[in-house]
Amino acid sequence: MTTEHSVRAQDEKARAERAAARVRDVKAWRNEASERAGALKDLRVARNRGVLRAHERLGRALTKQKDDDRTRRMEALKARLG
């Protein structure tokens, strides 16, 4: 009976050790996945900031071009009328 009891105890201990190892592995995997997701988020944020800056530059350039066109048209009109 004692040998059967010790075998069961060893089986339970081995099962508990395997479960603990699985838990450690899962925690490590989740941590790694979280780090990867954070790194991807940082890259996405940096890219979006760059796109925002580019759009702002394009918007300023377009506004300047419109102003220059308007000024040129007004000067042409003044020259024609005056």
Order of alpha helices (4+ residues) and beta strands (2+ residues): alpha
